[in-house]
């Protein structure tokens, strides 16, 4: 996402509003101008917009798949890539 362009679009009423869950730097820095846009134009969530009714069931499904892969000596379905930063 291009945060400066989003900020400009919101401030100049090019778009009426936005909801964002992912930021260039996470967590969103305290000095980010996005914090000053206002709730009426911008909804910020803490990278948890996927918190839905099925969130925990899906999470346990992934956990079980990783456990099964680990026990079988297979690659995990959600590997950590330290070089990529996640």
Phi, psi and omega per residue, in radians:
X1 nan 2.560 3.110
X2 -1.803 1.668 -3.049
X3 -1.099 -0.720 3.104
X4 -1.045 -0.707 3.118
X5 -1.171 -0.686 3.097
X6 -1.091 -0.791 3.130
X7 -1.034 -0.797 3.136
X8 -1.087 -0.749 -3.138
X9 -1.110 -0.685 3.120
X10 -1.235 -0.792 -3.102
X11 -1.162 -0.520 -3.113
X12 -1.756 0.238 3.115
X13 0.968 0.528 3.039
X14 -1.246 -0.596 2.989
X15 -2.207 2.639 -3.078
X16 -1.352 -0.480 -3.102
X17 -3.136 3.035 -3.141
X18 -2.696 2.743 2.999
X19 -2.254 2.147 -3.106
X20 -2.271 2.555 -3.044
X21 -2.171 -0.226 -3.085
X22 -2.272 2.426 -3.054
X23 -2.235 2.814 3.103
X24 -1.013 -0.743 3.067
X25 -2.109 2.241 3.136
X26 -2.097 2.371 -0.054
X27 -1.203 2.863 3.131
X28 -1.029 2.140 -3.096
X29 -1.032 2.573 -3.121
X30 -1.054 -0.472 -3.112
X31 -1.628 0.164 3.107
X32 -1.154 2.332 3.094
X33 -1.156 -0.243 3.096
X34 -1.087 -0.524 3.127
X35 -1.100 -0.418 -3.055
X36 -1.648 0.007 -3.092
X37 -1.138 -0.735 -3.133
X38 1.932 2.506 -3.081
X39 -1.110 -0.444 -3.107
X40 -1.262 -0.305 -3.115
X41 -2.019 -0.400 -2.997
X42 -2.453 2.178 3.042
X43 -1.822 2.092 3.103
X44 -1.909 2.288 3.038
X45 -2.133 2.717 -3.042
X46 -1.504 1.020 3.131
X47 0.894 0.763 3.122
X48 -2.441 0.509 -3.139
X49 -1.168 -0.202 3.126
X50 -1.487 0.130 -3.127
X51 -1.301 1.541 -3.065
X52 -2.009 -3.122 3.137
X53 -1.014 -0.575 -3.096
X54 -1.658 0.111 -3.041
X55 -0.903 -0.950 -3.059
X56 -1.209 -0.677 3.121
X57 -1.092 -0.784 3.128
X58 -1.135 -0.667 3.098
X59 -1.073 -0.775 3.105
X60 -1.158 -0.593 3.089
X61 -1.083 -0.758 3.118
X62 -1.159 -0.754 3.118
X63 -1.027 -0.796 -3.134
X64 -1.119 -0.694 3.116
X65 -1.128 -0.698 3.090
X66 -1.160 -0.714 3.110
X67 -1.081 -0.792 3.129
X68 -1.050 -0.796 3.132
X69 -1.095 -0.745 3.140
X70 -1.077 -0.812 -3.117
X71 -1.138 -0.494 3.130
X72 -1.596 -0.024 -3.125
X73 1.276 0.418 -3.140
X74 -1.743 2.873 3.100
X75 -1.111 2.523 3.094
X76 -1.201 2.672 3.131
X77 -1.374 -0.317 3.106
X78 -2.282 1.243 -3.093
X79 -1.255 2.700 3.047
X80 -1.573 2.302 3.098
X81 -2.026 1.587 -3.081
X82 -1.058 -0.566 3.135
X83 -1.155 -0.570 3.132
X84 -1.486 -0.203 3.106
X85 1.577 0.286 3.100
X86 -2.582 nan nan
